[in-house]
Amino acid sequence: MANSATLTFGYTNTDFTRKYTFNNLSAADCAGLKAKVLSLNESISGGLSAAAGLSSFFISDDFDAAEGIGYFNGITAAQYEASTVTDIPLS
C-alpha cells in the first residue's frame, strides 16, 4: 500500500497558498491526519511557543514583514491518497 498526503498551507493577508506532498506514509499516519492538522492549527492560532517559529519559517512568496503579509497561519486543506502497488513477476 502506498500512502501520501497533500497539505495546503495558508498565509496571513494574502491569497497565496503552497502545497506540500508527503509520500510513503503509513496507514496510521493518514488515519490520524485530521487530528494532527487541527492540533497544529490550534497551536499556531493560540501562539504556543512550540509552533511560534513555524509562522516565520514557512513564509509565502509575497512575504512582507513590514506589512504583516505572508506569515504561515495554518493548513487550509488536507487530503490523503492510498493506493495498492502490485509487483508483476515477469519471469
C-alpha positions in Angstrom: 0.0 0.0 0.0 1.4 3.4 -1.0 0.0 6.4 1.0 0.6 10.1 0.5 -0.8 13.3 2.0 -1.0 16.7 0.4 -1.3 19.7 2.7 -2.2 23.2 1.6 -0.5 25.9 3.7 -2.3 29.3 4.1 -0.6 32.6 4.9 -1.7 35.9 6.5 -3.1 38.8 4.4 -2.6 37.1 1.1 -4.4 34.6 -1.1 -1.1 32.8 -1.8 -1.0 29.1 -0.8 1.6 26.4 -1.1 1.0 22.6 -1.4 3.3 20.1 0.1 3.1 16.4 -0.6 4.4 13.8 1.8 5.0 10.3 0.4 5.5 6.8 1.9 3.2 7.4 4.9 1.8 4.6 7.0 -1.9 3.9 7.1 -1.9 5.1 10.7 -0.3 8.5 9.7 -3.1 9.0 7.2 -5.8 7.9 9.6 -4.8 10.5 12.2 -4.2 13.3 9.7 -7.3 15.4 10.6 -6.5 15.4 14.3 -2.9 16.3 13.7 -3.7 19.2 11.3 -6.4 20.6 13.7 -3.9 20.3 16.6 -1.2 22.1 14.6 -3.6 24.9 13.5 -4.8 25.3 17.1 -1.3 25.7 18.4 -0.4 28.3 15.8 -3.6 30.3 16.4 -3.0 30.0 20.1 0.5 31.3 19.9 2.1 28.3 21.6 5.9 28.6 21.8 6.3 25.1 20.1 4.6 26.4 17.0 5.8 30.0 17.1 8.7 29.5 14.8 6.6 27.9 12.1 4.8 31.1 11.2 8.1 32.8 10.2 9.8 29.7 8.9 7.2 28.7 6.3 6.5 32.1 4.5 4.8 32.9 1.3 6.5 34.1 -1.9 4.9 37.6 -1.4 6.2 37.8 2.2 6.5 41.3 3.6 7.2 41.5 7.4 6.6 45.3 7.5 3.1 44.8 6.1 2.4 41.6 8.0 1.9 39.7 4.8 2.8 36.1 4.2 3.3 34.5 7.6 2.2 30.9 7.8 -1.1 30.8 9.7 -2.2 27.2 9.3 -3.1 24.3 7.0 -6.2 25.2 4.9 -6.7 21.9 3.2 -5.6 18.3 3.6 -6.1 15.2 1.7 -4.6 11.7 1.6 -4.4 9.1 -1.1 -4.0 5.4 -0.6 -3.2 3.1 -3.5 -2.1 -0.5 -3.8 1.0 -1.3 -5.7 1.4 -4.8 -7.0 4.6 -6.2 -8.5 4.1 -8.3 -11.6 6.7 -11.0 -11.9 7.9 -11.2 -15.5 10.0 -14.4 -15.2 
